[in-house]
Amino acid sequence: MEVYGLACRENTGLFSAQIKKFKPTYACLFDAARAGKVEFRGAKKLTGPEGMKELARVDADMIVNALPGSIGLEPTLEALKGGRRLALANKESLVMAGRVIRKLLKKGRAGLIPVDSEHSALYQLLNCIEPSELQSLTLTASGGPFRKHTKAQLRMVSSDRSDETPYVEYGQENNPRLRHAGQQGAGGDRGEMAL
């Protein structure tokens, strides 16, 4: 297997080590201000959001997007618009643009393989059963504002408090909350979520 391109948000030390080990053709650092701390070693240097989008358009067998938070959305869309097969570990892309992503996938050229925990488990399950066998789907929230609550404290929590989640960064223009994320992932009338 050849690594054609690598991307990183800000960990310049690890990024330099990965570039040395995998010798990619392209290397993109999201935080352009830190680019001087990276040893690009002959890889084409890309930076910032535009660099991430350019990297997502390269002609590769598979694009893997594990960028954290909202910075993963544009590379996700670019890869799918280009008809690429995308291994997605950036669930924020699905929360912010699930409908757009579904439309791009329906065009038939692109493919999406969820590789992040819950999404991957559901993907694997749904590929092993007939749609008619599915009666309901329940997603649970494992973190958020309740992650340190005792069972007794959880019994007293209302769903309104789920909006207080501080752990997911969605960006300024599109700021859905944990409840919305669960509703998007649960899939309409045959899904539910437990908070």
C-alpha positions, 0 to 999 in steps of 0.5 A: 500500500502506498500513502499518496497524501497525508494531512494534519491539523497541528501536531507538527512533530508527529506529522514530520515523523509520518512524512518521513516514514510514509514518504507521501507525494502530498502533505497538508498542514491545516494550521499554516502558521506552523508549517515552518515546523514541519519537515516536508521532505520533498512532499508537495506542501499544502496548507489551510482549508484550501490545501485540505480540499486539494488533497481530498481531490487527489486521484487515490484509491481511497481517501481517509478523513479523520480530521477533528471537528468542523475542519473535516467537512470541506474535505469530505465534500470534495472527496465525494464530489470527485467520486472518491471512495471515502473512509470517514472517521469525521462524524461532524461531517455527517451531522453538519451536512448529512443531507448533502452527503446523501445526495452526493452518494446517490449520484453513484460515483462516490462511496462512503465507508464509516470507520468511526466507532458507532457509525462503523458498527451500524454500517457493518450491522446494516450490511449483514441484514435485510432492510425488512429485518430492521425494526428499530435502531437506537443510538446512545450518547456516550459522552457530552455533559453527562459523561461523569454523572452517576446513575442517580444523577442521570435519572434527573436529567432532562433532554433539554440539558443535552444541548450543553455538550462542550465536546464537539466543535461544529463551527460558527455557522452551523451549530447543531447540538447533541440531540440533532446529531443523534436524530440525523444518525438515527435515520428518521422514523425507524430510529431513536436515540437515548440520551 
